[in-house]
Amino acid sequence: MRIFLDDERQTPEGWIRTYWPDETIALLEAGGVEEISLDHDLGDDDRGTGYDVILWIEEAIVLRGFVPPKITIHSANPSARERMVAGVRAIERLTEARLRQ
């Protein structure tokens, strides 16, 4: 399964669209997600941003041994994109460290 988190862009063919971080996280928790593509700004920061998904994945790796899917960031917000890409790099480092154990 491939998940596309976005509030405005057209969903690519073959992807499942989510609008909010909690929807995306629920699918990640259920398993079977091979790839996610994340936007940051979703129209209501009180409901969360794409960065919240990054934070959840980081925590899930550390606390539960979660194996993350391939992660792509498609946010047009430059500063948020930079922060999310840094989070993806941290996820990659955590995953590599887990594999070495």
SVG drawing of the C-alpha trace seen along z (x, -y; Angstrom):
<svg xmlns="http://www.w3.org/2000/svg" viewBox="-8 -28 34 35">
<polyline fill="none" stroke="black" stroke-width="0.4" points="0.0,0.0 1.2,-3.5 -0.2,-6.5 -0.4,-10.1 -1.0,-12.6 -2.2,-15.9 -5.2,-18.3 -5.0,-19.8 -3.0,-18.0 -4.4,-15.3 -3.7,-11.8 -1.4,-9.8 -2.9,-6.7 -2.4,-3.7 -2.1,-5.6 -4.4,-5.8 -5.1,-9.4 -5.2,-10.6 -6.0,-14.1 -4.8,-14.0 -1.8,-12.6 -4.0,-10.4 -5.4,-8.6 -1.9,-8.1 -0.7,-6.8 -3.6,-4.4 -2.7,-2.8 1.0,-2.6 0.0,-0.9 -2.2,1.6 0.8,2.6 1.4,3.3 2.5,-0.3 5.4,-0.2 5.6,-3.9 4.3,-7.2 4.5,-10.7 3.9,-13.6 2.8,-17.2 3.4,-19.4 0.6,-22.0 -2.8,-20.3 -5.1,-23.2 -5.6,-22.9 -2.5,-22.8 -4.6,-21.9 -5.2,-18.6 -1.6,-18.2 1.0,-18.4 2.9,-15.9 5.8,-16.4 3.7,-14.7 3.8,-11.5 7.6,-11.8 7.7,-12.2 5.4,-9.2 7.6,-7.0 10.8,-8.0 9.2,-7.2 7.7,-3.9 11.2,-2.8 12.8,-3.5 10.0,-2.1 8.5,0.7 11.0,1.7 8.7,0.3 10.1,0.8 9.3,-2.3 8.2,-2.4 10.0,-4.4 9.3,-8.1 9.0,-11.0 8.3,-14.6 6.3,-16.6 5.7,-19.8 6.1,-23.1 6.8,-24.9 10.6,-25.3 11.3,-25.5 8.9,-22.7 10.3,-20.5 13.8,-21.0 12.7,-19.9 10.8,-16.9 13.8,-15.8 16.0,-16.0 13.5,-13.8 13.6,-11.3 17.4,-11.2 17.1,-10.6 14.6,-7.7 17.2,-6.3 19.9,-6.4 17.7,-4.8 16.7,-2.0 20.3,-1.4 21.4,-1.2 18.6,1.3 19.7,3.5 23.3,3.5 22.1,4.8"/>
</svg>
